[in-house]
Amino acid sequence: MSTAAKSLREAFVEASSFLGKLGVAEAASCVELLLQHLLSCSRTELLFRFPEQFPVELAETWRQLVERKAAGEPVQYIIGEQDFFGLPFVVSPAVLIPRPETELLVEALLHEGSRLFPQGAPLLADVGTGSGAIPVTVAHARPAWRVAASDISAAALEMARVNAQRHGVAARVEWLEGDLLEPFIARRIAPDILVSNPPYIPDGDLPALQPEVRLFEPHTALFGGVEGLDLYRRMISQLPQLPRIPTMVGFEVGIRQAEAVAAMLRAAADWDEIRFVQDLQGIDRHVIAIRSRDS
């Protein structure tokens, strides 16, 4: 695409039209983010600068950015960032891109955790942390809480550490490398609150996924076996190996998985309450299990 003698607004319109004709979802929003990244400016600054001439020296870089998006690459990987709970997180193909629905899980954990531990400092453990969005957000929002997080991927943990440093909570999050609950079991760590957003897409759903998910996001962070439930089974079977069962467990789940995961939790321990949190589409997206702190 040519940017000769074009304003920033004209370049925006041209790129949005180009990507839209290719079937790119939310093309205009993607182009806006790419322009902000290219010019190192905020959305408000970009809107004020729209009448300016497009910088000729950035024309080739701009072409490459738009072509990467045209090829299906997620805009978050192109710009290297995704907002989560009002905080910017560094992301790369080493980690799953944080989703808005996971913000609802964090919101539920913060609310219930404050109710269950009004005077204390509960230990929250995030299993399969990826970019660190959950533990970093919790540590940022609840300075009194203790936070730990695990992942089987060393690359993911390194990125999570970067995000913790970026938001000033690096000294308050303990990072553990290992598979599911194994690092906590081995170290005799007893989380008060256990949270996980594990891979839950059934293996057979691969062909139906959007290309930007199927081709670019890490499959180890997406797929959870034939039914998508393998990681839940393994984690829930490990709960009795912890020094004690957590007071609260919060899982993000896939479509039509909430009841199955709730049944697994009921079989593993006695809970005072198990409830579901719906996402913005009305899907039961999170399973929250709570038990008495004295049991």
KAGI-V293179 format. One record per backbone hydrogen bond with DSSP energy under -0.5 kcal/mol. NH is the residue of the N-H (numbers start at 0). CO is the residue of the C=O. E is the energy in kcal/mol with one decimal. If there is no record, write none. Layout:
BEGIN
nh = [NH;NH]
co = [CO;CO]
e = [E;E]
END
This chain:
BEGIN
nh = [5;7;7;8;10;11;12;13;14;15;16;17;18;19;20;21;22;23;26;29;30;31;32;33;34;35;36;37;38;39;40;45;46;47;48;49;49;51;53;57;58;61;62;63;64;65;66;67;68;69;70;71;72;76;77;78;79;80;81;83;86;88;90;94;101;102;102;103;103;104;105;106;107;108;109;110;111;112;113;114;115;116;117;123;123;124;125;126;126;127;127;128;131;132;135;136;137;138;139;140;141;144;145;146;147;148;149;150;153;156;157;158;159;160;161;162;163;164;165;166;167;168;169;171;172;173;174;175;177;177;179;181;183;184;185;186;187;188;190;191;192;193;194;195;196;199;200;202;204;205;207;208;208;212;213;214;216;220;221;222;223;229;232;233;234;235;236;237;237;238;238;240;241;241;246;247;248;249;250;251;252;256;260;261;262;263;264;265;266;267;267;268;270;271;272;274;276;278;281;284;284;285;286;287;287;288;288;289;290;294]
co = [2;49;51;49;6;7;8;9;10;11;12;13;14;15;16;17;19;18;23;25;26;27;28;29;30;31;32;33;34;35;35;41;42;43;44;45;46;48;5;54;55;57;58;59;60;61;62;63;64;65;66;68;67;73;73;74;75;75;88;86;83;81;79;91;98;98;99;99;100;100;101;102;103;104;105;106;107;108;109;110;111;112;114;121;145;192;147;124;194;125;149;149;128;128;131;132;133;134;135;136;137;141;121;171;123;173;125;175;151;152;153;154;155;156;157;158;159;160;161;162;164;163;163;168;169;146;172;148;150;175;177;178;180;180;181;182;184;183;188;122;122;247;124;249;126;221;221;224;201;202;204;204;205;209;209;210;212;217;218;218;200;223;228;229;230;231;232;233;234;234;235;237;237;238;191;191;288;193;286;195;284;253;256;257;258;259;260;261;262;263;264;264;268;289;289;287;285;282;278;276;282;276;250;274;285;248;286;272;246;291]
e = [-1.6;-0.6;-2.5;-2.2;-2.3;-2.4;-2.6;-2.5;-2.4;-2.4;-2.3;-2.4;-2.6;-2.4;-2.2;-0.8;-1.4;-2.3;-0.8;-2.2;-2.5;-2.3;-2.1;-2.3;-2.6;-2.3;-2.3;-2.7;-2.5;-1.0;-1.8;-2.4;-2.3;-1.8;-1.7;-0.8;-0.6;-2.3;-3.3;-1.7;-1.7;-2.6;-2.2;-2.1;-2.2;-2.4;-2.2;-2.1;-1.8;-2.4;-1.6;-1.7;-1.8;-0.8;-1.7;-2.5;-1.2;-1.2;-2.1;-2.8;-1.9;-2.4;-0.9;-2.4;-1.0;-0.6;-1.1;-0.7;-0.7;-0.8;-2.0;-2.5;-2.0;-2.4;-2.7;-2.1;-2.8;-2.8;-1.8;-1.5;-2.8;-2.3;-0.6;-0.7;-2.8;-2.9;-2.3;-0.5;-2.6;-0.5;-1.4;-2.7;-2.2;-0.5;-2.3;-1.8;-2.5;-2.7;-2.2;-2.4;-2.7;-1.6;-2.3;-1.0;-2.7;-2.6;-2.6;-1.6;-0.6;-2.0;-2.0;-1.8;-2.5;-2.3;-1.8;-2.1;-2.3;-2.5;-2.3;-1.5;-1.3;-2.6;-0.8;-2.0;-0.8;-2.1;-0.5;-2.8;-1.9;-0.5;-0.6;-2.2;-0.6;-2.5;-2.8;-1.3;-1.1;-2.7;-0.7;-2.1;-2.3;-2.8;-2.8;-2.1;-0.6;-0.7;-2.7;-2.3;-2.1;-1.5;-1.0;-0.7;-1.4;-1.3;-3.0;-2.9;-1.3;-1.5;-1.5;-2.2;-2.2;-2.4;-2.2;-2.1;-2.5;-3.0;-2.0;-1.0;-0.7;-0.8;-0.6;-1.9;-0.5;-1.7;-1.2;-1.9;-2.4;-2.8;-2.4;-2.0;-3.1;-1.7;-2.3;-2.6;-2.2;-1.7;-2.1;-2.4;-1.8;-1.1;-0.6;-1.7;-0.6;-1.7;-2.0;-2.6;-2.2;-2.4;-2.0;-1.9;-1.3;-1.8;-2.7;-3.0;-0.5;-2.8;-0.5;-3.0;-2.5;-1.0]
END
